[in-house]
Amino acid sequence: MTEDRLGNLQRKLQQFKDSLADISLPSCHTFTKCLSAWEETLASHLPYIHIPTLCLNDCIPELVLALAALGAQQRYETRTSLLLFHAGKTIALERIRLTRLRNKEAKPTPGLDQSETIIQSASALLTLIVLATWSANAELVDEAFELHRPLMFCLREDGLTDEDEMSNQDWSLWALSETRIRIKAMAFCFLNLHTIAYDHPPVLFWHEVDLKLPCTVREWHAMEEFQWLLARQEVVNEQRRFPESLKALLSSDGQTPQMQPAPSPLGNYVLLHGLLQRIYLIRQIAVTPILREEDIIILHKALSNWATTWQRTSESSLNPRDENGPIAFTSVALLGLAHVRVHLDIGPYRGLAYKLPAQVAAALAKVPSPQIQQTKSAVSALLYSIHALSIPVAIGIEYVVHTQAIFWCCQHSLGSLECAVFLSKWLYAISAAKAVQTMNRSEEYVLHCLRQVLTEAVSSADWGDINTSLWLEDAFHMGLAVLRIWSRVFSNSSAWPITVTIGKSLAIYADTYENRGLDM
């Protein structure tokens, strides 16, 4: 942000002065700091803004305000973030009101091309929704829900299907086309995260999003046109369409789909959200909390197909700092959550934005325990839950606690919460039923893997007054250890309040778990 760009932003805001009242914008320095925070730490997690061709002077003001609001929160400057959020929201809603009015009167929108304005409006609304989603504040989360309708207006106005674009178009046109795809795809994902995190009914269904999957990281990250041309030369086939690819994953013909080309990391992320929505919808029509065996088999196969596809994607990595970005790493966290959701529906119990940590913990205690006798699918869910725990242990619990290095707040936090609850409840159930002696080899392998992770966790972290001497003693104490470790991982402050809520809730739930064990 420069003084000239800030002046340009202020001039654009003049047409909304009646709606904004007496708002006082932050200084040029503050804008620079906030936008830098967004670009340096958040843009790679939310890859729907094409930074190489981004020009702030060409952006509608609410998009600039939304990006700065997100960056301000990342810098722990909540007051500035909220000021920018509400200013951006006010302008975004006013612009949509004016757009609807002009549509009725058949008047053209002044300034930017109308289609470009609509997609920028969608981008601004999506960014505002991202910020509000992870606030753990009931009023702000409700504001995120209120933005569903205007966001859907923008998406439908621009169209939820894309025409096949020529691959040899120039860079700027390609970037605009790909941005459109990514904004709509990421909107589907974030609206689906509202279903996952807050049990909100779906707003946008997978079959409505008839778009090509997002392009490769190399194409998207190209900083100059010649780099983009080189990346395009390696593209033999354009990406497949989202609904077609999702149907291939859900195919029950026993064959693992050979997707050509392999989806990009973001493409895999979008596909996984499609599977998560499918799991949610199947649960909505299920008669009992335990899904039908045939549904479990189909969903397990689909998730296994997805994992195979992820492995075949050359840009996939389990390194959160990989040069291709953290999306592939984030997807694996959501894969664990998806496996858990097939067997345990925790979503309706949490109320993360509407309850205090003690209330969340009490609700988690009421979640029914999973079945003790485990199928192949359930064993997979247990192993993914252990894998989730192994990541902060392998990197270093104390390092993760003090840097939150591997957790861009929320999606990892949500996945970790559900994996922790599922694994601990299974361990509690087999302990209460004294079923360890009747375990099959797969279940024994689960305990073996968990014991290895816990051994490393006990020896490497600073546990202070927490007694770890019994953590490896039996299944019950292993369950307690799982909860204590996760609550420790999320024990420090975070820029994103929902992560703090999850950490406090797990700590209280661990106390409840331990007290219940005393009565066994």
N, C-alpha and C positions, 0 to 999 in steps of 0.2 A: 504494500500500500504506500502510495506517495501522496503528497499534499494535493497534487493535481487530480489524482484518482479519487481522493476523498472529496474534493470539491465537486467532481463529476457525480459522485454518489449523492451528495447533498442536493444537487440540482435535480436529480431524478426523484428524490424524495419530496420535492416541492408539490408535485401533483397529488400527493397523498397527505398533505399537511393538515387537512381537516380531520383525517382519521387518526393521525399520530399525536395530536394535541401538542404538548410542549416537550417532546422528547429531546434529550441532549445526547448526541452521538459521542462515543468515546473518541479519544485523540487518535491522530494518525499512528503514533507509536503503539497504542493499544491494539488498533486494528492489525498492524503489522505483526505484533506478537501473537495475536489470536489466529490469524490466517496462517502464520508459519507453523503454529502448533497443529492446526488441521492438516497442512500439507505434509509435515514431517512425520507425524505419528498416526493420523487417522485415515488419510486418503487411501492408503494401501489396504485398509480394512473395509473401505467403502468405495470400491473402484468403479464409480459411475460418473466421475468428473474427469475429463481428459486433460490432465495438467499441461502436456506439451503445447496444446492449442488454446489453453484457457487465457482469456483476456478479461480482466475485471471490468474494464470500461464497457465491454459488450454484454456484461451480465445484468439482468434485472436486479434492482436493489435488494429485494427480499432474499435472493440467492446469496449475495455477498453477506448480508446480515446473518443468515442461517449458518453459513460456513464459519463465520467469525464466532457465533454463539457456541458452536460445537468446539472450536479451538479454545475458547475461553474456559469452558468446563474442563477440558483436558489440562488446563493450567490452574485448575482449582479456583478460578475466579467466578464463583457462582453468581454473584450480584450482576456482574457485567454480562454473563451468559444469559441470565433471565431477561435483562433489559433488551438485549439483542434478539432473543427468542420472541418476546412478545411484540417487538417492533416488526420483525420479519413476518410473524403470523398475521398481524393486523394488515400489513400491505398485501400479503399473499391472498388473504380472503377478500380484500377490497378489489384486487385485480380480477379475481374470478367473478365477483359480482358484476363488475363492469364488462367482462367478457361475455357473460350470459346476456347482459342487457344489449350489447352490440350484436350478438348473434340473433336476438329477437328482432332487432331493427335493421339487420343486414348491413351494419356499418363496419368498415375495416378498422383494425386496430392500428393506431399510429405508431411510428417508430419501427421496432423489430418486426420481421416477418411473423405472422400470427402463429404458424406452426412452431417456429423457434421459441416464441414467447411461451406457448403452452408447455413445451417440454422443459423449459427453464423453470416454469412455475411448478411442474411436477417434481423437478429436482430440488427446488427450495422446500416444498412441502415434505418431501421424503427426508431431507436433512433435519427439518424441525421435528419430525416424528422420531427420528433416531435419538435426538437429544432428549425428548420427553419420555421416550420408552424406558430409558435406564435411570430415571430420576429416583425411583422408589418413593415418589411423592404422589399421593392419590390424585390430587388436583391436576398435577402436570400430566400424569398418565391418562387421565380423563381427557385432557386437551389433545393428547396424541390420538385418542379414539375419535375425537371430534373432527380431526383432520382427515379421517378415512374418506369421507364423502367428497370433499373438494379434491383430494388426490385422485380418487376414482374418476371424477369428472375430467381432470386433465388427461389421465391415461386413456379414457375412452374417446375423448375429443381428438387426441393424436392417433389413436388406433392401437389395439392390442394385437395386431398382426403386422408383419413387415413384408414388403415386397422384396423379391430377390434383387439385391443390388449388384451392379457390375463390379467385378473384382479389380478392374484397372482404373477406377475413378480416382480423382486426385485426393490427396491426403486429407484436406480440410472437409471435403464432402464425406469421405469415409469415416472420419472422426465423428462427425455429426450423426451419421447413420448408426454407428456403433454405440454412441452415447445414448441414443434413443432406445436401443435394445437393452443396454445395461440399466438404465433408469427404470424401465418397466420390469425387468427381471429382478432387480434389487427391491423394487416396491413389492412385488409378490413375496419375496423372501422376508421383508420386514413386517409386512402384514401378517405373514404366517408366524413370525416370532411373537406377535401379539397373541396368537392362538396358543403357542407353546408356553409363553411366560405367564400370561394372564387368563388363559382359558377363554379368550374372546372368540366368538364364532367367526369362521372364515369370511372375509370380505371379497377376496378374489380367488377364484378356483383355478387349478392348474390347467384345465382344458381350455380356459379362456385366453391363456397367454400363448398365443400361436406365433411364437418368435423363434428365430434362429438362436441357438445357444451363443453366449459371448465368445469373442475371438481369443486367440492365444495371448499370453502375457507379453511375448516378444513384440507382437504387433501393437499392443496397447501401450507398452512402455517406450516405444521408439520416440526419441527426442527430436529427430530431424526426419524430413521426408525421405531422404535416401536410405535411412535406417529402416523406415517403414517399408519401402520398396523391397529391400533385401529380405525382410521378414515375410512379406507377401509372396515372394518368389518360392518360399518353402511351403506355402499352402497349396496342397494338391487339390483338396476338396474343401468346400465351404462347410461350416458347422451345420450339424443336423438341427431340425426343429425340436423345440422343447417337448411338446406333447408326444411326438413320435419317439423320442429318446426315452421318455418316461415309460411309455407303453412297452418298449423293449426290455427295460429293467424289470417290469412287472410280469413279463411273459412267463408262463408256467409250463413251457414245453421241455423243460429240463436242460436246455442249452444256455450257456453263458453268452450273452449278446456280444458280438464283435463290432463295437461302434467305430465307424470310420468317417471322418477322423476321430481320434480320441478327444473327448471334451477337454476344454481348458480347465484350470482349477476353479474359476468362477462358474463355468458350465456345470462342473460336478457339484458345486455348492448349491446351485439352483435346482438341480435334479434331486439332491438330497432333501431339499425343502418340499419338493413335490411328493416324495415318499413319506415325509413326516406328516404332510397334510392328509395323505391317504390313510395313514395309521389313525389319525384323529377321526376321520370320517367313518372308518370301520368301527371304531370304539363308540361313536355316537349311535350306531344302530345295533350294537351288541346288547344282548339281553342280560348278560352277567359281566362282572369285572374281568373274568377270564375269557379271552377270545376263543372262538372255535378253532379246533386243531387245523382245519384246512386254511383258515385265515393266517394263522401263525406260520404255517409252512410257506405260503405265498409271500408273506412279508419278509420272512427270514431269507428266502431265496432272492428276493429283490434287493435286500440290503447286502447280501453276499455278492450279487451282480455289481452293485454300485462299488463295493470295495475293490473288486477285480478291475473295474473300469478306472477307478482312482489310481490303482497301481500301474496301469498301462499309460497313464498320462505322464509324459516326460517331464512336465513342469511341476509335478506333485512333489511335496517334501514334508517331512515331519519336523523340519527346522523352522521355528517361528520367524527367524531372521533370514530366511532363504531369499536369494535375489529375485525370485519370482513372486515374492509377497507371502503374507501369512494366511491367505484364504484356504489353501490346501490343508494347513495345520488346523485351522478353525473347523473345517469340515469334518475332520476326524473326531473332534470333540462332540459335534452334533451327531455323528454316526453312533457313538456310544449312547447318547440320549435316545436315539431312535430305537436301538436294540432294547433299551430299558422300557420304553413306552409300549413295546409289543407285549410286555409281561406285567407292567405295573403302571397304572395311570395316576401319576402324582399331580398332574396339572390342576385338577379341581380343588385340591386341598390347600394350595399354598397361599394365594392372595398376597403376593409379595409387596404390592404397592398399597394395600389396604389394611395391613395388620402390622402390629409391633413384632419384633423378633420372637418374643415369648409366645405370641399367638401363632406365629408361623410354625414354631417348634411344636406347639401343642397340636396343630393341625397335621403336621408330619407324623406325629406319634399315632394318629388315627388311620393312617394309610394302611390298608390290609397288607399283611405279609405275603410275599410270593409263595407259590407252591414249593414244597421241599423237593419232591421228585422232579428232577430237571430234564427237560428235553434238550436236544442239540441246540435249538434256538436260544433257550434260557442260559445254557452254559456259555454261549457266545456273548450274551448280555453281561454275564458275570465277568468274563475275561476282558471285555471292553471296559467294564467298570474298574477292574484292577489296572488296566493299561492307563486309564485316565489318572489314577493315583500315582502310577509309576513316573509320570512325566515331571511333576514338581520334585519328587524324591530324587530322580536322576539328575536334574539340573541343580538341585540344592534347595531344600525347604527354606532355609534362612535367607538365601538370596532371593527366592521368589517372594517371600513375605515382605522383604524390604524394598523390592523393586517392582513387584507385580509384573515381572519381566515377560512371562508367557501368557498373561491374561489381559487381552484387550477387553476388560471388564466382563461383559455380560454373557455372551454366548458360552464362553468357557465356564463361567460361574454357574450358569443354568445347568449345563451338562454335568459339571462336577457335583452339584447338589443332588441331581437325580441319581447319578451313579453311586454316590455315597449312601443315600437312603436305601436304594435297592440292594446294594451289597450288604449293608449292615442289617437290614431286615431279614435277608436270607440267612445270614450267619446266626442271628438271634433265633430264627425259626428252627434251624437244625440243632441249635444248642438246647432250646426248650423241649424239643421232641426227642432229644438224645439220639439223633439219627446219624451221628458221625460213623457209627459202626456199620451202617447199611449203605454207605456211599458207593457209587460206582467209580470207575477209573477216571472218568471225566471230572467228576466232582472232587475227587482226591487231587486231581491236577490243579483245579481251581484253588484249593487250599494251599497247595505247594507253591504256586505262583504268588499268591498273596503273602505267604510267609516270607518269601524272599524280599518282597518290597518292604514289608514291615521291619524286617531285620535291618535293612539299610536305613530306613527312616529313624529307627530307634538310635542307631549308632551315630548318625550324622547331624541330627538337629539338636538344638538347645531346648530341652523340654522343661527346664525350671523345676517348679514344684509338682508337675504332673508325674504320677507314678507309672512308669512304663514297664515295670518288672513282670507284669502278668500279660502283657499284650500278645505274646506268642503262646500263652498257656493253653488256650482252647478257643473254640469258634466264637463264643460269646465275647471274650476279651479282644479277639481279632476284629469283631464288629465295632467294639468301642474304640479301638485304635484307628480304624478307618475314619470314624467321625471326628476324633481328636485331631488327626493329621489334617483333614480338610478344613476344620475350623481354624487351625493354626495358619494354614496357607492363606486364608482370607481374613486374618485377624487385624491386619494393619489398615490404615485409611486408604481410600481409593478416590480418584476423581469422580467415579461413578457410584452413586449411593447404593444402587441395588446390590453391588458386590459386598458392601459393608453389611447390609441387611442379611444377605445369605450367610456370611461368616458368623454373625452374632446368632442367627437362628440355628446354625449347625452346632455351635458351642452349647446352647441351651438344650438342644435335642440330645446331644451327647450326655449331658447330665441326666436327662430323663431316661435315656437308654440304660445308663449305669445304675440308676435307682431301681429300675424295673428288674435288673439282674439280681439285685440283692434279695428280691422276693422269690426267686426261682428255687 
